[in-house]
């Protein structure tokens, strides 16, 4: 299947059915959920109020509202009690970041440490709640269809030209967080441009470590799993584990002959980081090849 085709959903075996929170779990849902909603709505309202003035002064650049997003994501993780363990430093150079995709929590983990703009599938823009937040924070929405590939590349190059540091997930779908699927090279074409020879891409590995006593895939959100029950479980668990975020050295795009070579090199870096964090299943590379 061509990498320009519509993205496939990864269908790994789903966890055992969860029957919902107990009484103490519901108390934790209330204790965490109320401030989380308040923080998210407050940040959204503030960003929407400031964005017209910000746009008038800085155009597409978001020096103010991007900081609001970053602070909100840090606050959300603190409310959940989900800790970040960070190695390396987010890139400061012109370009983008790529990471493995395990959960909706990836957005919070990556936003908490750097001012970034996500590249997301177009359907997300229409999702209640999440879609509003995504639009307000400057997400780039794309359709992974062959006939629109050139337009998507132009859109990403425009955002890069305005100094936006983009983040996208080249696997094209989320997994259980225990493997890295082959990177689809289509979107990397946006970076192979003579107009911006200094572009770099930084690989980032996201390793989720489950709470004590929970299965290793606890944080994974993939396939046909519903968002509501997954969020409820995140709010109700007694004590969370942590997310290990590994920022690897950025790669200069110009050092690679084509988008496929660039995608392979970045994929290898991300997979190696997940392996070093102890979150990569031994069978994951074989399963990833079977998905290709």
C-alpha angles and dihedrals in degrees: 000000000000117000088232092064124101110290119264123229115237109236107197120161107285123231121264113285114276118218096206134255124323121225094281089045091056090051089054090048090056094044093051102028099058097054091040092056091044092052094046095047092044092052092046092051092048093048093049091049094049100039098080091055091042090051091050092053103034105016112210092357115100108199093154108033093044088061090051089054091049093050092046093054092050090050092048092053090047091051091051090046091234110147128210121219107195130194123182126008133277112255119262096191128095114281143050147297129232127197143171113267120230109144148351083264088074088079092058094044094051096040093049094069105032142029102249142152120223127225109219140173113269094244091070091068089069098048114112112251098352092057092053092050092047093052092046092053095052100257115177109232119207140174115224095219126129095233092054099042095101092049091050091052091051091049093051092046089052091054091046090051088058090055097256114156104220127206124199140164109233094193087077093221141042125259137190090279093250098095143031118232121212112285114245107228100206099098093047088075087078090069098049095085129131089213091070107033094163096065118134133188122209120207115219127192119209113199118183118205112198125227115270111284095016126112115266092248093058095121098040117114115187148130114015096342112138120238097222099060091042092053090046090054091050090052096045104045112112097228129003130224119221144260120237111210114193117191108199125199112284118251122225109237093213090062091069124075097220145351094270093055090047092050092050093050093049092046090054092051093049093047092048090052092052089049093051089051089056093239099110117100113231090234094047098096091052092047091047091054090050089055093052 
